[in-house]
Amino acid sequence: MLVRHLHSQWKSWINEFFSDLFACYTLGPAYAWAHLHLTTKKSDDIYKFEKPPIPQSHPSDDSRMKILVIGLEEAGFSNEAKEILSVWKSMPFATSSRPIYEYQYAYPNLLMQEIAKLIRKGIEKSEISTLTPERLDSLDTKSIRKMLNEAWNRFWLDSKAFREWETKTLESIKSIT
């Protein structure tokens, strides 16, 4: 019964995982930071898992972060993946609760790694521009992808100084348009 339930859940979860990985592969670590930030504001249970027969339209926030970390590693952002995972694991919601026993069967590592690889290959074969550390470094400072990643780096480095940087950056963007 659990296997059937998980199979039926993955039919909708795969859409969410694809969307997360698409954003991760095209925007880089900025998207994973955004997921982490959003989850800290809205999630009451990052390990949410409904036992059969209750359907669950979205995968758990923890599994979404897990696939984003796998995706970052797949794209070559290993250092960023480690940093994001470290911050994720240090959050109160991650240290104060634990997943139920069946959770391990819902989101197996090997399956998630294979999905991340296949989605990346599919995006690249579609000739959609993906982001690697080298490509991110080579982007012009006015590139939105560069700005988004820079924003999250500055935010986590010094959140007070971030506001000033954000204001200046937004003004420079407005002057371009």
LOPAFI-997853 format. One record per atom (N, C-alpha, C, CB): residue in one letter; atom name; y, x, z negated. Coordinates in steps of 0.05 Angstrom, whole numbers, always signed. Glycine has a CB too. Layout:
N
PT   resn   name    north     east       up
PT      A     CA        Y        X        Z
...
This chain:
177
PT   resn   name    north     east       up
PT      M      N      -24      +17       +0
PT      M     CA       +0       +0       +0
PT      M      C      +25      +18       +0
PT      M     CB       +0      -19      -24
PT      L      N      +25      +39      -15
PT      L     CA      +48      +57      -16
PT      L      C      +53      +70      +11
PT      L     CB      +44      +79      -37
PT      V      N      +32      +79      +25
PT      V     CA      +35      +91      +51
PT      V      C      +47      +72      +71
PT      V     CB       +8     +102      +61
PT      R      N      +37      +47      +71
PT      R     CA      +48      +27      +89
PT      R      C      +77      +22      +83
PT      R     CB      +32       +0      +87
PT      H      N      +83      +20      +58
PT      H     CA     +111      +15      +49
PT      H      C     +129      +38      +59
PT      H     CB     +112      +12      +18
PT      L      N     +120      +63      +54
PT      L     CA     +136      +86      +63
PT      L      C     +140      +87      +93
PT      L     CB     +123     +112      +53
PT      H      N     +119      +81     +108
PT      H     CA     +121      +80     +137
PT      H      C     +141      +60     +146
PT      H     CB      +93      +73     +149
PT      S      N     +141      +36     +134
PT      S     CA     +161      +16     +142
PT      S      C     +189      +24     +134
PT      S     CB     +154      -11     +129
PT      Q      N     +192      +38     +111
PT      Q     CA     +218      +48     +103
PT      Q      C     +229      +69     +122
PT      Q     CB     +216      +59      +74
PT      W      N     +212      +87     +131
PT      W     CA     +221     +108     +148
PT      W      C     +232      +98     +175
PT      W     CB     +199     +128     +153
PT      K      N     +224      +74     +183
PT      K     CA     +234      +62     +208
PT      K      C     +264      +58     +206
PT      K     CB     +220      +36     +214
PT      S      N     +275      +52     +183
PT      S     CA     +304      +50     +180
PT      S      C     +316      +76     +170
PT      S     CB     +311      +27     +161
PT      W      N     +302      +90     +153
PT      W     CA     +313     +115     +142
PT      W      C     +318     +136     +164
PT      W     CB     +293     +127     +121
PT      I      N     +302     +136     +184
PT      I     CA     +305     +156     +205
PT      I      C     +332     +154     +219
PT      I     CB     +282     +154     +226
PT      N      N     +342     +130     +221
PT      N     CA     +369     +126     +232
PT      N      C     +390     +139     +215
PT      N     CB     +375      +96     +236
PT      E      N     +388     +136     +189
PT      E     CA     +407     +149     +170
PT      E      C     +404     +179     +171
PT      E     CB     +402     +138     +142
PT      F      N     +380     +189     +171
PT      F     CA     +376     +218     +172
PT      F      C     +387     +229     +198
PT      F     CB     +346     +225     +169
PT      F      N     +382     +215     +220
PT      F     CA     +393     +224     +246
PT      F      C     +424     +226     +244
PT      F     CB     +385     +205     +269
PT      S      N     +436     +205     +234
PT      S     CA     +466     +205     +232
PT      S      C     +476     +228     +215
PT      S     CB     +475     +178     +220
PT      D      N     +463     +232     +192
PT      D     CA     +471     +254     +174
PT      D      C     +467     +281     +188
PT      D     CB     +454     +254     +148
PT      L      N     +445     +285     +202
PT      L     CA     +440     +311     +215
PT      L      C     +458     +314     +239
PT      L     CB     +410     +312     +224
PT      F      N     +464     +293     +254
PT      F     CA     +482     +295     +276
PT      F      C     +509     +306     +266
PT      F     CB     +486     +268     +290
PT      A      N     +519     +294     +244
PT      A     CA     +545     +303     +233
PT      A      C     +543     +331     +223
PT      A     CB     +553     +284     +210
PT      C      N     +520     +338     +210
PT      C     CA     +516     +365     +200
PT      C      C     +516     +386     +222
PT      C     CB     +490     +366     +184
PT      Y      N     +501     +380     +244
PT      Y     CA     +499     +399     +266
PT      Y      C     +524     +401     +282
PT      Y     CB     +476     +391     +284
PT      T      N     +541     +381     +282
PT      T     CA     +566     +382     +298
PT      T      C     +590     +390     +282
PT      T     CB     +571     +355     +311
PT      L      N     +590     +385     +255
PT      L     CA     +612     +392     +238
PT      L      C     +607     +415     +219
PT      L     CB     +620     +368     +222
PT      G      N     +582     +421     +215
PT      G     CA     +575     +443     +197
PT      G      C     +575     +435     +167
PT      G     CB     +594     +466     +201
PT      P      N     +579     +454     +149
PT      P     CA     +578     +448     +121
PT      P      C     +598     +427     +111
PT      P     CB     +583     +474     +106
PT      A      N     +620     +423     +125
PT      A     CA     +640     +403     +117
PT      A      C     +627     +376     +112
PT      A     CB     +662     +401     +137
PT      Y      N     +608     +369     +129
PT      Y     CA     +596     +342     +126
PT      Y      C     +579     +341     +100
PT      Y     CB     +578     +335     +150
PT      A      N     +564     +362      +94
PT      A     CA     +548     +362      +70
PT      A      C     +566     +362      +45
PT      A     CB     +530     +387      +69
PT      W      N     +588     +376      +46
PT      W     CA     +607     +375      +24
PT      W      C     +618     +346      +21
PT      W     CB     +630     +395      +28
PT      A      N     +624     +333      +43
PT      A     CA     +634     +306      +42
PT      A      C     +614     +287      +30
PT      A     CB     +642     +297      +70
PT      H      N     +588     +291      +37
PT      H     CA     +567     +274      +26
PT      H      C     +565     +278       -5
PT      H     CB     +540     +280      +39
PT      L      N     +566     +303      -13
PT      L     CA     +565     +310      -41
PT      L      C     +589     +296      -56
PT      L     CB     +566     +340      -46
PT      H      N     +612     +299      -45
PT      H     CA     +636     +288      -57
PT      H      C     +635     +258      -59
PT      H     CB     +661     +296      -42
PT      L      N     +627     +245      -37
PT      L     CA     +624     +216      -37
PT      L      C     +603     +206      -57
PT      L     CB     +617     +206       -9
PT      T      N     +581     +220      -58
PT      T     CA     +560     +212      -77
PT      T      C     +569     +215     -106
PT      T     CB     +535     +230      -72
PT      T      N     +584     +235     -112
PT      T     CA     +594     +238     -140
PT      T      C     +611     +214     -148
PT      T     CB     +609     +264     -143
PT      K      N     +624     +201     -128
PT      K     CA     +641     +179     -134
PT      K      C     +627     +152     -135
PT      K     CB     +663     +178     -114
PT      K      N     +605     +149     -119
PT      K     CA     +594     +122     -116
PT      K      C     +565     +118     -126
PT      K     CB     +594     +115      -88
PT      S      N     +550     +140     -129
PT      S     CA     +522     +137     -135
PT      S      C     +516     +133     -164
PT      S     CB     +507     +161     -125
PT      D      N     +500     +113     -170
PT      D     CA     +491     +109     -197
PT      D      C     +462     +119     -201
PT      D     CB     +493      +80     -206
PT      D      N     +448     +123     -179
PT      D     CA     +421     +133     -180
PT      D      C     +415     +148     -154
PT      D     CB     +400     +110     -184
PT      I      N     +417     +175     -155
PT      I     CA     +412     +191     -130
PT      I      C     +383     +191     -122
PT      I     CB     +422     +219     -135
PT      Y      N     +365     +183     -140
PT      Y     CA     +336     +183     -133
PT      Y      C     +326     +154     -127
PT      Y     CB     +320     +195     -156
PT      K      N     +344     +136     -122
PT      K     CA     +336     +108     -118
PT      K      C     +313     +106      -99
PT      K     CB     +360      +92     -108
PT      F      N     +292      +93     -109
PT      F     CA     +268      +88      -92
PT      F      C     +256      +62     -101
PT      F     CB     +248     +112      -95
PT      E      N     +255      +43      -83
PT      E     CA     +244      +17      -89
PT      E      C     +214      +18      -83
PT      E     CB     +257       -5      -72
PT      K      N     +199      +10     -103
PT      K     CA     +170       +9     -100
PT      K      C     +162      -15      -83
PT      K     CB     +155       +8     -127
PT      P      N     +138      -14      -70
PT      P     CA     +130      -37      -54
PT      P      C     +130      -62      -70
PT      P     CB     +101      -31      -42
PT      P      N     +136      -84      -58
PT      P     CA     +143      -89      -30
PT      P      C     +173      -91      -24
PT      P     CB     +130     -115      -21
PT      I      N     +190      -82      -43
PT      I     CA     +219      -84      -40
PT      I      C     +229      -64      -19
PT      I     CB     +233      -79      -67
PT      P      N     +242      -75       +2
PT      P     CA     +253      -57      +23
PT      P      C     +278      -42      +14
PT      P     CB     +259      -73      +49
PT      Q      N     +283      -19      +25
PT      Q     CA     +306       -3      +19
PT      Q      C     +318       +7      +45
PT      Q     CB     +298      +21       +0
PT      S      N     +341       -4      +53
PT      S     CA     +352       +2      +79
PT      S      C     +361      +31      +82
PT      S     CB     +375      -16      +85
PT      H      N     +369      +44      +61
PT      H     CA     +379      +71      +62
PT      H      C     +362      +90      +46
PT      H     CB     +408      +73      +53
PT      P      N     +358     +114      +55
PT      P     CA     +344     +134      +38
PT      P      C     +361     +141      +14
PT      P     CB     +336     +159      +55
PT      S      N     +349     +152       -6
PT      S     CA     +363     +160      -30
PT      S      C     +385     +181      -24
PT      S     CB     +344     +170      -52
PT      D      N     +405     +182      -40
PT      D     CA     +426     +202      -37
PT      D      C     +415     +230      -40
PT      D     CB     +449     +198      -57
PT      D      N     +396     +233      -58
PT      D     CA     +383     +260      -61
PT      D      C     +368     +268      -36
PT      D     CB     +364     +259      -85
PT      S      N     +354     +250      -23
PT      S     CA     +339     +257       +1
PT      S      C     +358     +263      +24
PT      S     CB     +320     +234       +9
PT      R      N     +381     +249      +25
PT      R     CA     +401     +254      +45
PT      R      C     +413     +282      +41
PT      R     CB     +423     +233      +45
PT      M      N     +418     +290      +16
PT      M     CA     +427     +317      +11
PT      M      C     +406     +337      +18
PT      M     CB     +436     +320      -18
PT      K      N     +381     +331      +12
PT      K     CA     +359     +348      +18
PT      K      C     +357     +354      +48
PT      K     CB     +332     +336       +8
PT      I      N     +360     +334      +64
PT      I     CA     +358     +338      +93
PT      I      C     +383     +352     +104
PT      I     CB     +354     +311     +108
PT      L      N     +406     +348      +91
PT      L     CA     +430     +362     +100
PT      L      C     +427     +392      +94
PT      L     CB     +454     +351      +86
PT      V      N     +416     +399      +71
PT      V     CA     +411     +427      +64
PT      V      C     +391     +440      +83
PT      V     CB     +401     +430      +35
PT      I      N     +370     +425      +90
PT      I     CA     +351     +435     +110
PT      I      C     +365     +439     +137
PT      I     CB     +327     +415     +112
PT      G      N     +382     +419     +144
PT      G     CA     +396     +421     +170
PT      G      C     +415     +445     +170
PT      G     CB     +412     +396     +175
PT      L      N     +429     +450     +148
PT      L     CA     +447     +473     +147
PT      L      C     +431     +499     +150
PT      L     CB     +462     +473     +120
PT      E      N     +409     +501     +137
PT      E     CA     +392     +525     +140
PT      E      C     +382     +528     +169
PT      E     CB     +368     +524     +121
PT      E      N     +375     +506     +181
PT      E     CA     +365     +506     +209
PT      E      C     +387     +515     +228
PT      E     CB     +356     +477     +217
PT      A      N     +412     +509     +221
PT      A     CA     +435     +516     +239
PT      A      C     +445     +544     +232
PT      A     CB     +457     +496     +235
PT      G      N     +434     +557     +212
PT      G     CA     +442     +585     +206
PT      G      C     +462     +587     +182
PT      G     CB     +455     +597     +229
PT      F      N     +468     +564     +170
PT      F     CA     +487     +564     +147
PT      F      C     +471     +567     +120
PT      F     CB     +504     +539     +147
PT      S      N     +455     +587     +118
PT      S     CA     +438     +591      +94
PT      S      C     +454     +595      +69
PT      S     CB     +419     +614      +98
PT      N      N     +475     +611      +70
PT      N     CA     +492     +616      +46
PT      N      C     +505     +590      +37
PT      N     CB     +513     +637      +52
PT      E      N     +516     +575      +56
PT      E     CA     +529     +550      +50
PT      E      C     +509     +530      +39
PT      E     CB     +543     +539      +75
PT      A      N     +485     +529      +50
PT      A     CA     +464     +511      +41
PT      A      C     +458     +517      +11
PT      A     CB     +439     +513      +58
PT      K      N     +455     +542       +4
PT      K     CA     +449     +550      -23
PT      K      C     +472     +542      -42
PT      K     CB     +444     +580      -25
PT      E      N     +496     +546      -33
PT      E     CA     +520     +540      -50
PT      E      C     +521     +510      -54
PT      E     CB     +545     +550      -37
PT      I      N     +518     +494      -33
PT      I     CA     +520     +465      -36
PT      I      C     +497     +455      -53
PT      I     CB     +518     +452       -8
PT      L      N     +473     +465      -49
PT      L     CA     +450     +457      -66
PT      L      C     +455     +464      -95
PT      L     CB     +424     +470      -56
PT      S      N     +467     +487     -100
PT      S     CA     +472     +495     -128
PT      S      C     +492     +476     -141
PT      S     CB     +484     +523     -128
PT      V      N     +513     +469     -126
PT      V     CA     +533     +450     -137
PT      V      C     +520     +422     -141
PT      V     CB     +558     +447     -118
PT      W      N     +504     +414     -122
PT      W     CA     +490     +388     -123
PT      W      C     +472     +387     -149
PT      W     CB     +472     +384      -98
PT      K      N     +457     +408     -153
PT      K     CA     +438     +408     -176
PT      K      C     +453     +410     -203
PT      K     CB     +419     +431     -173
PT      S      N     +478     +419     -202
PT      S     CA     +493     +421     -227
PT      S      C     +508     +396     -235
PT      S     CB     +512     +444     -225
PT      M      N     +509     +377     -216
PT      M     CA     +523     +352     -222
PT      M      C     +509     +336     -244
PT      M     CB     +526     +335     -196
PT      P      N     +524     +322     -260
PT      P     CA     +512     +307     -282
PT      P      C     +491     +287     -273
PT      P     CB     +533     +292     -297
PT      F      N     +495     +274     -250
PT      F     CA     +475     +255     -241
PT      F      C     +449     +268     -233
PT      F     CB     +486     +239     -217
PT      A      N     +449     +293     -226
PT      A     CA     +424     +307     -219
PT      A      C     +410     +318     -244
PT      A     CB     +431     +330     -200
PT      T      N     +425     +323     -265
PT      T     CA     +412     +334     -289
PT      T      C     +405     +313     -309
PT      T     CB     +431     +354     -301
PT      S      N     +416     +289     -306
PT      S     CA     +411     +268     -326
PT      S      C     +389     +249     -319
PT      S     CB     +436     +253     -331
PT      S      N     +379     +250     -294
PT      S     CA     +358     +232     -286
PT      S      C     +337     +247     -270
PT      S     CB     +369     +208     -270
PT      R      N     +314     +236     -268
PT      R     CA     +292     +247     -252
PT      R      C     +280     +225     -235
PT      R     CB     +270     +260     -271
PT      P      N     +269     +234     -211
PT      P     CA     +257     +214     -194
PT      P      C     +230     +203     -205
PT      P     CB     +252     +226     -166
PT      I      N     +223     +180     -197
PT      I     CA     +197     +169     -205
PT      I      C     +175     +184     -190
PT      I     CB     +196     +138     -199
PT      Y      N     +151     +181     -199
PT      Y     CA     +128     +196     -188
PT      Y      C     +125     +192     -158
PT      Y     CB     +103     +187     -202
PT      E      N     +128     +168     -148
PT      E     CA     +123     +162     -119
PT      E      C     +145     +175     -101
PT      E     CB     +123     +132     -115
PT      Y      N     +166     +183     -113
PT      Y     CA     +189     +194      -97
PT      Y      C     +180     +219      -81
PT      Y     CB     +211     +203     -116
PT      Q      N     +162     +235      -92
PT      Q     CA     +153     +259      -77
PT      Q      C     +139     +252      -51
PT      Q     CB     +134     +275      -95
PT      Y      N     +126     +228      -50
PT      Y     CA     +112     +220      -26
PT      Y      C     +131     +207       -6
PT      Y     CB      +90     +200      -33
PT      A      N     +154     +198      -15
PT      A     CA     +173     +185       +2
PT      A      C     +188     +205      +20
PT      A     CB     +193     +169      -14
PT      Y      N     +193     +229       +9
PT      Y     CA     +209     +249      +23
PT      Y      C     +196     +276      +23
PT      Y     CB     +237     +250      +11
PT      P      N     +174     +279      +37
PT      P     CA     +160     +305      +36
PT      P      C     +175     +327      +52
PT      P     CB     +132     +303      +49
PT      N      N     +177     +351      +40
PT      N     CA     +192     +373      +52
PT      N      C     +184     +379      +80
PT      N     CB     +188     +398      +35
PT      L      N     +158     +381      +85
PT      L     CA     +149     +389     +112
PT      L      C     +158     +368     +133
PT      L     CB     +118     +391     +113
PT      L      N     +156     +343     +127
PT      L     CA     +165     +322     +146
PT      L      C     +195     +324     +150
PT      L     CB     +158     +294     +135
PT      M      N     +210     +329     +129
PT      M     CA     +239     +330     +132
PT      M      C     +247     +355     +148
PT      M     CB     +252     +330     +105
PT      Q      N     +233     +377     +144
PT      Q     CA     +239     +401     +159
PT      Q      C     +233     +397     +189
PT      Q     CB     +222     +425     +149
PT      E      N     +211     +384     +195
PT      E     CA     +204     +378     +223
PT      E      C     +225     +360     +236
PT      E     CB     +176     +366     +226
PT      I      N     +233     +340     +222
PT      I     CA     +253     +321     +232
PT      I      C     +279     +336     +238
PT      I     CB     +258     +298     +212
PT      A      N     +288     +353     +219
PT      A     CA     +312     +368     +223
PT      A      C     +311     +385     +248
PT      A     CB     +318     +386     +198
PT      K      N     +288     +398     +252
PT      K     CA     +285     +415     +276
PT      K      C     +286     +399     +302
PT      K     CB     +258     +431     +275
PT      L      N     +271     +376     +302
PT      L     CA     +270     +359     +326
PT      L      C     +297     +348     +333
PT      L     CB     +250     +337     +322
PT      I      N     +311     +339     +312
PT      I     CA     +338     +327     +317
PT      I      C     +357     +348     +328
PT      I     CB     +349     +314     +292
PT      R      N     +356     +372     +317
PT      R     CA     +373     +394     +327
PT      R      C     +367     +400     +356
PT      R     CB     +370     +419     +309
PT      K      N     +341     +402     +362
PT      K     CA     +333     +408     +390
PT      K      C     +343     +386     +409
PT      K     CB     +303     +411     +392
PT      G      N     +340     +361     +400
PT      G     CA     +349     +338     +416
PT      G      C     +379     +338     +421
PT      G     CB     +341     +313     +403
PT      I      N     +394     +345     +401
PT      I     CA     +424     +346     +404
PT      I      C     +431     +368     +423
PT      I     CB     +437     +350     +376
PT      E      N     +419     +391     +419
PT      E     CA     +425     +414     +437
PT      E      C     +417     +408     +466
PT      E     CB     +411     +439     +427
PT      K      N     +394     +396     +470
PT      K     CA     +386     +389     +497
PT      K      C     +404     +368     +510
PT      K     CB     +357     +378     +497
PT      S      N     +418     +353     +493
PT      S     CA     +437     +333     +503
PT      S      C     +464     +347     +510
PT      S     CB     +442     +311     +483
PT      E      N     +465     +373     +505
PT      E     CA     +488     +389     +511
PT      E      C     +512     +381     +494
PT      E     CB     +495     +388     +540
PT      I      N     +507     +370     +470
PT      I     CA     +528     +365     +451
PT      I      C     +533     +390     +436
PT      I     CB     +520     +341     +432
PT      S      N     +558     +397     +432
PT      S     CA     +566     +422     +420
PT      S      C     +558     +422     +390
PT      S     CB     +596     +426     +423
PT      T      N     +540     +440     +383
PT      T     CA     +532     +443     +355
PT      T      C     +547     +466     +343
PT      T     CB     +501     +447     +353
PT      L      N     +546     +468     +317
PT      L     CA     +561     +489     +303
PT      L      C     +542     +508     +289
PT      L     CB     +580     +476     +282
PT      T      N     +547     +533     +293
PT      T     CA     +533     +555     +279
PT      T      C     +554     +571     +264
PT      T     CB     +516     +573     +299
PT      P      N     +547     +588     +246
PT      P     CA     +567     +604     +232
PT      P      C     +584     +621     +252
PT      P     CB     +554     +623     +212
PT      E      N     +571     +632     +272
PT      E     CA     +585     +648     +292
PT      E      C     +605     +631     +308
PT      E     CB     +565     +661     +311
PT      R      N     +597     +608     +316
PT      R     CA     +615     +590     +331
PT      R      C     +638     +580     +313
PT      R     CB     +599     +565     +342
PT      L      N     +632     +574     +288
PT      L     CA     +653     +566     +270
PT      L      C     +674     +588     +267
PT      L     CB     +641     +558     +242
PT      D      N     +665     +612     +263
PT      D     CA     +683     +635     +261
PT      D      C     +700     +639     +285
PT      D     CB     +667     +661     +255
PT      S      N     +689     +633     +309
PT      S     CA     +704     +638     +334
PT      S      C     +723     +615     +341
PT      S     CB     +684     +642     +356
PT      L      N     +722     +593     +327
PT      L     CA     +740     +571     +334
PT      L      C     +769     +577     +327
PT      L     CB     +730     +545     +319
PT      D      N     +787     +566     +343
PT      D     CA     +815     +568     +338
PT      D      C     +822     +554     +311
PT      D     CB     +832     +555     +361
PT      T      N     +842     +564     +297
PT      T     CA     +849     +552     +271
PT      T      C     +858     +523     +273
PT      T     CB     +871     +569     +258
PT      K      N     +866     +515     +297
PT      K     CA     +874     +487     +301
PT      K      C     +851     +468     +308
PT      K     CB     +895     +485     +323
PT      S      N     +827     +479     +310
PT      S     CA     +803     +463     +315
PT      S      C     +798     +445     +291
PT      S     CB     +778     +481     +322
PT      I      N     +793     +420     +296
PT      I     CA     +788     +401     +274
PT      I      C     +763     +409     +258
PT      I     CB     +784     +372     +285
PT      R      N     +742     +419     +272
PT      R     CA     +718     +428     +258
PT      R      C     +725     +452     +240
PT      R     CB     +696     +436     +278
PT      K      N     +741     +470     +250
PT      K     CA     +749     +493     +233
PT      K      C     +765     +483     +209
PT      K     CB     +766     +513     +250
PT      M      N     +784     +465     +214
PT      M     CA     +801     +454     +192
PT      M      C     +785     +440     +171
PT      M     CB     +822     +435     +203
PT      L      N     +766     +423     +179
PT      L     CA     +749     +409     +160
PT      L      C     +733     +427     +142
PT      L     CB     +731     +389     +174
PT      N      N     +721     +448     +154
PT      N     CA     +706     +467     +139
PT      N      C     +724     +484     +120
PT      N     CB     +690     +486     +157
PT      E      N     +747     +491     +131
PT      E     CA     +767     +506     +114
PT      E      C     +776     +488      +91
PT      E     CB     +791     +515     +132
PT      A      N     +780     +463      +96
PT      A     CA     +790     +445      +75
PT      A      C     +770     +444      +52
PT      A     CB     +793     +416      +86
PT      W      N     +744     +441      +58
PT      W     CA     +725     +440      +36
PT      W      C     +722     +467      +22
PT      W     CB     +697     +432      +47
PT      N      N     +724     +489      +37
PT      N     CA     +724     +515      +24
PT      N      C     +747     +518       +4
PT      N     CB     +725     +538      +45
PT      R      N     +771     +510      +13
PT      R     CA     +794     +512       -4
PT      R      C     +792     +493      -28
PT      R     CB     +819     +507      +12
PT      F      N     +782     +469      -23
PT      F     CA     +780     +449      -44
PT      F      C     +762     +460      -67
PT      F     CB     +768     +423      -33
PT      W      N     +739     +471      -60
PT      W     CA     +721     +481      -81
PT      W      C     +730     +507      -93
PT      W     CB     +693     +484      -69
PT      L      N     +746     +523      -78
PT      L     CA     +756     +548      -89
PT      L      C     +777     +543     -110
PT      L     CB     +767     +565      -66
PT      D      N     +796     +525     -103
PT      D     CA     +818     +519     -122
PT      D      C     +829     +492     -115
PT      D     CB     +841     +541     -120
PT      S      N     +820     +472     -129
PT      S     CA     +827     +444     -122
PT      S      C     +857     +439     -127
PT      S     CB     +811     +425     -139
PT      K      N     +870     +453     -145
PT      K     CA     +899     +449     -149
PT      K      C     +915     +460     -125
PT      K     CB     +908     +463     -175
PT      A      N     +908     +484     -116
PT      A     CA     +922     +496      -93
PT      A      C     +915     +481      -67
PT      A     CB     +914     +526      -90
PT      F      N     +893     +467      -67
PT      F     CA     +884     +452      -43
PT      F      C     +905     +432      -34
PT      F     CB     +858     +438      -48
PT      R      N     +917     +418      -53
PT      R     CA     +937     +397      -46
PT      R      C     +960     +409      -30
PT      R     CB     +948     +384      -72
PT      E      N     +970     +432      -38
PT      E     CA     +992     +445      -23
PT      E      C     +982     +452       +5
PT      E     CB    +1002     +470      -38
PT      W      N     +958     +464       +7
PT      W     CA     +948     +472      +33
PT      W      C     +944     +447      +51
PT      W     CB     +921     +487      +30
PT      E      N     +934     +426      +39
PT      E     CA     +929     +401      +54
PT      E      C     +955     +390      +65
PT      E     CB     +915     +380      +36
PT      T      N     +975     +389      +49
PT      T     CA    +1001     +379      +57
PT      T      C    +1012     +395      +80
PT      T     CB    +1021     +379      +34
PT      K      N    +1012     +422      +78
PT      K     CA    +1022     +439      +99
PT      K      C    +1005     +436     +125
PT      K     CB    +1021     +468      +90
PT      T      N     +979     +434     +122
PT      T     CA     +962     +431     +146
PT      T      C     +967     +404     +160
PT      T     CB     +932     +433     +137
PT      L      N     +969     +383     +144
PT      L     CA     +975     +357     +156
PT      L      C    +1002     +357     +171
PT      L     CB     +975     +335     +135
PT      E      N    +1021     +370     +159
PT      E     CA    +1048     +372     +172
PT      E      C    +1045     +387     +199
PT      E     CB    +1069     +386     +154
PT      S      N    +1030     +408     +199
PT      S     CA    +1027     +424     +224
PT      S      C    +1012     +408     +245
PT      S     CB    +1011     +450     +218
PT      I      N     +993     +391     +237
PT      I     CA     +979     +374     +256
PT      I      C     +998     +353     +267
PT      I     CB     +955     +360     +242
PT      K      N    +1014     +341     +250
PT      K     CA    +1033     +321     +259
PT      K      C    +1054     +333     +279
PT      K     CB    +1048     +309     +235
PT      S      N    +1061     +358     +275
PT      S     CA    +1081     +371     +293
PT      S      C    +1069     +376     +320
PT      S     CB    +1091     +397     +280
PT      I      N    +1043     +378     +322
PT      I     CA    +1029     +383     +348
PT      I      C    +1029     +358     +365
PT      I     CB    +1001     +393     +343
PT      T      N    +1025     +335     +351
PT      T     CA    +1022     +310     +366
PT      T      C    +1048     +296     +373
PT      T     CB    +1006     +291     +351
